[in-house]
């Protein structure tokens, strides 16, 4: 009976994250012969297979929303409100293909994303024009993702890495293929890149609306709302204070260092049990 429950929960989870075609995608990614972008022993394969990515992914979205131009592109062109799971599934597929798929499939996925970016442009509420393919914006999205995946894996990963410099270097390989200029290749360079964007960041109404949707209004079945609440609290607690204030997110250091962190580790153990 316990095994049946675990299978049911696992199927439900992967249905949300990877979509109805997950088995076909998994076979293509893992079973297609050919060279890969990353060898089996590379840190990126270890980090992206860990359940801490659930926390890191949500943190990345919150952090990315702080750039007004990046957020304008999301607000005006994304279907995150009407089809949040579809967006998650496309993102997880891109990460899966570039991390584990053949070199050919990885480059095709990157080229497809580039073509999508060509059609995303407009004017932000503050009057500034934006283009999704702008190297400066692409760099911001990349830096926010790498910082989020790294920090959440360091704190909640099952087996943290001895050094995360090589993970940053692995992610730079994908950034290079995307045409991102001079991406960070060490944790020190990553911190410097993140800090260089801080003067541009701002909590716009669109960013606060997105944060509210992601944290409080995501369409979920009743049984999933409790675990998702823990996931949300853990993602918020992993953000620096300077990123929370513009989004009007709480800062409760004592609760975060005790209850939230304990609940986050418990959630990770539960997810590892569910997925076997």
N, C-alpha and C positions, 0 to 999 in steps of 0.2 A: 504493500500500500504506500509506503514511504517512497519507494522508487517511482511508483506511478505519479505521485504528487510532484516529485522532482522533475520528471519528464514533462509533465503538464506545465509547470512553472517555467522550465527551460524553453519549451516551445513558444510560450507566450512572450517571454523576454526577447528571444531572437526574432520573433515575428515583428516586434516593434522596432528593433534596432536594425535588422538586416532586410526585412521585407519578405514578401511571399516567394520571391525567387532566390532566397538565400542559399539553398542547396545547389542550385545550378551555378550561381556565382562562386560558391565555395569550391566546387569541382574545377571550374575554369581557373580560379586563382591558384589553387594548391596542386592540381594534378596536371596542368598543361606543362609539357616539357619545354625546357629552354633556360637560358641564363636569366638570373634575377638581378635587380638593382642592388640588392643587399644579400650578402652571404648569410648562412644560417646562424652564425655566431655573432652577428652584429647587434648592438644594443637596441636599435630601433625595433627589431623583431621582438625583443623581450618586453620593451615598454608597451608597445601597441597591442600585445596579447594580454596585458594585465587588466584586471577589472577596475583599477584606479582610473582608467581612461573614461569611465562614466562620469567621475567627478571632474576630471580634467577637461572633458568636452564641454560641460556646462560652464565651468569657470572660464574657458576660452571665449564662449559666446558673450558672457557678461563683460569680460575685459575688452573684447573687440568693439562692443557697442559704444565705448567711450570716445571713439574717434568720430566726430560729427559727419564726416564725409562717408566713412565706411558704414555708419548707421543709416545715413540717408539712402545709400544704395540698397541696404537690406529692407528698409521700410517701404521703399518705392517699387522694388522689383522682386522681393522675396515673398513666398507664400507661407512664411513661418506661422502665421496665425491660422490659416485655413488648412494647411497640410504640414504640420510640424514633424510628423513621423516620416513623411516622404523626404523632407529635407534632411533629417537625420540619417535615413537609409542611403541617400545619395552621398552624404559625407562619409559614412562608414565604408561604403563601397570604394570610394576614392582612396581612403586610407588603406583599405585592405589590398587593393590592386597595386598601389605604389609601394607598399611595404613588402608584400609577399608574392605578387604576381610576376609574370615574365617581364623581362625588360621591354619587350615590344608592347605588351598590354599596358604597362606603366606609362610609357611615353604616349600611347594613344589616349589614355585617360587624361593626361596633362594637356594634350592638344585639344581635347574636347572641352576641358574647362576653360582653356584660353579662348576658344571660339564663343563660349557662353559669355565670357567677360567682355568680348567685343561689343555685345548688344546692351550692356548695362552701363548707362550713363544718364546724366540728368543734372538737376540743380538742387542743391541742399536748401533747407529752409532759411539758412543765413545768406542765401544768394550766391554761394560759391558753386562753380561747376565741379562735377566729379566724373571719373571714369573708373570702372571696376578694374580695368587693366593697368591703371596708373601704377608704376613700379613702387612709388612711395606708399600707396595704400596696400599693395600686395605684401610689401615688407612688413607693414604693421600687422596685418592678419597673420602672417607667418610667425612673427616674433611673439604675438600674444598666444598663439597655439603652442609653440615650442615651450614657452615659459610655463603655460598651464599644464601641459602633459608632463613636463619634467618635475615641477613642484609637487603635483599630486601623486606621481609615482614615487617620488622620494619620501613622501609622508605616508602613503597608503598602499604602495606596491607590496606584493607578497615577498619579493626578493629584490630590494633596492640595489642599484648598481654601485660599485665601488667608486666610480667616477662618471659624471654625466657629460663630460666634454665630448666623448665620442658619440653620444646620442645627439647632441647639438650638431656635430659634424655630419652625422647621417642625415639629419633633417635638412642640412644645407645642400646635400646632393639633390634632393627633390626641389628645393628652392632654386638651385642653379638651372635645373631642367625647365622650371616655370618662367625663367627669365628674370628672377628677382636679383637685383644687383648687390653683390658683396654681402650675402647673408651671414649672420654670426656663426662661428664655427667652434666656439668655446663658451662655457658658462659665463666667463667674464665679459666676452663680447656680447652675449645675449643680454646681460644686465645693462650694459652700456647702451645697447640699441633700444631696450625698453625705456630706459630713463630719457633717452633723447626725444622720445615722442610725448613725454608728459606735458610739455607746454601746449601741445595741440589738443589734448584730451578735455572733454567736457561732458557733463551729464545733461544731455538734451532731453526734451519731453519724449522724443521717440525712443531714446535709450532707456529711460525710466519705464516707459510703457512696455518695452521688450523685456526688461528685467522682471516686471510684474507678471507678465504672461508666462515667462519661462519658470519662474519660481512658484507662482501661486495658481495659475490658470491653465496649465498644460492639461489637455484632455486625457484623462487616465481612468481606468476602471477603479472602483472603490477600493479593492484590495491592494492596489498599487500606490495609493495616495500616501500611506504611512511611510513606506520605504523611500518614495520619491521626496517626501518632506525631509527625511534624513539626508538624502543626496543633495538637496538644495541647501540645507543648512551647512553641510560640509563644504560645498563649493563656495559659498559665501565666506565661510570662515577661512578659506585658503587664500582669499584676495587680500592684498595690502589695504591698509586703512585709506590711503589716498585714492584708491579705486572705488571704495565703497561710498565715500561721502557724496560724490556727484550723483550716484545712483540711489542715494537715500537708503542704503542698506545698513542694518544694525552692526554695531561693534560691541561685543560682549566678551572681553578677553578671558574672564574666569570661566564662564560657561563653555567657551570655545576650547579652552585648554583641557577641560575635563569632560563634560557631558557630550559635546558635539564630537570631539575626537574619538571618544569611546564608541559612540553610536556609529561613526563613520567606519571604524575598524570592524565593528559587528556587522554592518551592512556589507562590507567587502567579503567577510567570511561567509555570510549568507549567500551572496551571489556566486562565490566559488563553489559552494555546496550545490546550488541550484544547477549550475552549468557543468558539474562533474569535474 
